Amino acid sequence: MFTGIVEEKGKVRYIQLTGESGILAVKAQKVLEGTRIGDSIAVNGVCLTVTAIQQDGFCADVMAETIRRSSLGSCKAGSQVNLERAMAADGRFGGHIVSGHIDGTGVIRSMLREENAIWVSIETSPQILHLIVEKGSVCIDGISLTVARVGEAGFQVSVIPHTGEETTLLEKVPGDLVNLENDVIGKYVEKLLGIKKNEEEKKESGITMKFLEEFGF
C-alpha cells in the first residue's frame, strides 16, 4: 500500500519491451534506502516489484496489463518519474489509501495559474470519472491530490508550489498522459452497492413507508 506522497523524482534509464511486456530501469537514490529485491515501489503511481538493485537505481518487470492500463509504455530514457516506496507499518499516513493499481489514464487539457497555485485540468473516461467526487481524493501519476472541480468530461486539481517542485506533474504539457487511480474506498462502496442492488432485484424489497416513518425518514 502507498499514500501518494512522492519521495523523490527518479529518471528512467531505459525501458525494454518485447511485445507489450519487458523491463524498466530507473535511476534513484532515496527509495533505495532499506529496499530489497521483491519490495514494491510505485513508479508514476504504478506498483512495481523490484527485481534488481544497483548502487544508484533499480529494475522492475512490467507486464502487458501494466502497459495497457498505464502510461509507462510511453516512457523513454531520461523521462522523470515519481517514486514512492510501499508504506511502512509505522509510517505517517500523509496522503490517502493508494494501491498502486492504475484504473486508467487521463489527458492533461490545460494548466492555468491562479496566484500561487496551478489549476490542472484532466480529461478522462466516464468509467473513471464517475468515481471522482469534488473534494475527494485522486491519485495522479502517484501523487495524492484533492479534486477541486468535476465536469462532464474531466476534473481539475489545484497544485501548490511544494507539490509542483517535488513531483513531475507541472513538467507535463497539454496532451500528455497521466496515470489515474480512483479512491479505493469508492470502488469498494460501488461494488457493495452493486451487489446489494442485484440481490434486491431478485426479491421484493422489505422497505415500506411504515418502516421509513418509524425510523424518522
Residue pairs with C-beta under 8 A, 6 or more apart in sequence:
1 86
1 87
1 97
1 98
1 99
1 100
2 42
2 47
2 84
2 86
2 87
2 95
2 98
2 99
2 100
2 142
3 84
3 87
3 91
3 93
3 94
3 95
3 96
3 97
3 98
3 144
4 45
4 84
4 95
4 96
4 98
4 137
4 139
4 142
4 143
4 144
4 145
5 84
5 94
5 95
5 144
6 82
6 83
6 84
6 142
6 143
6 166
6 167
7 30
7 31
7 83
7 84
7 85
8 28
8 29
8 30
8 31
8 83
9 80
9 81
9 82
9 83
9 166
9 167
9 168
10 26
10 27
10 28
10 31
10 43
10 57
10 80
10 81
10 82
10 83
11 26
11 27
11 28
11 78
11 79
11 80
11 81
12 24
12 25
12 26
12 27
12 75
12 76
12 77
12 78
12 79
12 80
12 81
13 25
13 26
13 27
13 57
13 77
14 24
14 25
14 77
15 22
15 23
15 24
15 25
15 62
15 72
15 73
15 75
15 76
15 77
16 22
16 23
17 62
17 67
17 73
19 64
20 64
20 67
20 68
20 73
21 61
21 62
21 63
21 64
21 66
21 67
22 61
22 62
23 51
23 59
23 60
23 61
23 62
24 43
24 48
24 59
24 60
24 61
24 62
24 72
24 75
25 57
25 58
25 59
26 43
26 57
26 58
26 59
26 60
26 81
26 83
27 56
27 57
28 56
28 57
28 58
28 83
29 56
30 83
31 41
31 58
31 83
31 84
31 85
32 53
32 56
32 57
32 58
34 85
35 41
35 50
35 53
35 58
35 85
36 50
36 53
37 50
37 51
37 52
37 53
38 49
38 50
39 49
39 50
39 85
39 86
40 47
40 48
40 49
40 50
40 85
40 86
40 100
41 47
41 48
41 50
41 58
41 60
41 83
41 84
41 85
41 86
42 48
42 82
42 83
42 84
42 85
42 86
42 98
42 100
42 142
43 60
43 72
43 81
43 82
43 83
43 142
44 70
44 71
44 72
44 81
44 82
44 141
44 142
44 168
44 179
45 70
45 82
45 98
45 100
45 102
45 139
45 140
45 141
45 142
45 143
45 179
45 180
45 181
46 62
46 66
46 70
46 72
46 100
46 102
46 142
46 179
47 86
47 99
47 100
47 101
48 60
48 61
48 62
48 66
49 60
49 61
50 58
50 59
50 60
51 59
51 60
51 61
52 58
52 59
53 59
62 72
66 72
66 102
67 73
69 102
69 103
69 104
69 105
70 102
70 105
70 179
71 105
71 141
71 177
71 178
71 179
72 179
74 177
75 81
80 168
80 171
81 168
82 141
82 142
82 143
82 167
82 168
83 142
84 142
87 93
94 144
95 137
95 144
96 137
96 139
96 144
96 183
97 183
97 184
97 185
98 139
98 142
98 144
98 181
98 184
99 181
99 184
100 181
101 181
102 179
102 180
102 181
103 127
103 128
103 180
103 181
103 182
104 124
104 125
104 127
104 128
104 180
105 124
105 177
105 178
105 179
105 180
106 122
106 123
106 124
106 128
106 140
106 154
106 177
106 178
106 180
107 122
107 123
107 124
107 175
107 176
107 177
107 178
108 120
108 121
108 122
108 172
108 173
108 174
108 175
108 176
108 177
108 178
109 121
109 122
109 123
109 154
109 174
110 119
110 120
110 121
110 174
111 118
111 119
111 120
111 121
111 170
111 172
111 173
111 174
112 118
112 119
112 121
113 119
114 158
116 160
116 161
117 158
117 159
117 160
117 161
118 158
118 159
118 164
118 170
119 148
119 156
119 157
119 158
119 159
120 140
120 156
120 157
120 158
120 159
120 169
120 170
121 154
121 155
121 156
122 140
122 154
122 155
122 156
122 157
122 178
122 180
123 153
123 154
124 132
124 154
124 155
124 180
128 180
128 182
129 150
129 153
129 154
129 155
131 182
131 183
131 186
131 187
131 190
132 138
132 147
132 150
132 155
132 182
133 147
133 150
133 186
134 147
134 148
134 149
134 150
135 146
135 147
135 148
136 146
136 147
136 183
136 186
137 144
137 145
137 146
137 147
137 183
138 145
138 146
138 147
138 155
138 157
138 180
138 181
138 182
138 183
139 145
139 179
139 180
139 181
140 157
140 169
140 178
140 179
140 180
141 167
141 168
141 169
141 178
141 179
142 167
142 179
143 163
143 167
143 169
145 157
145 159
145 163
146 157
146 158
147 155
147 156
147 157
148 155
148 156
148 157
148 158
149 155
149 156
150 156
159 169
159 170
163 169
164 170
169 178
172 178
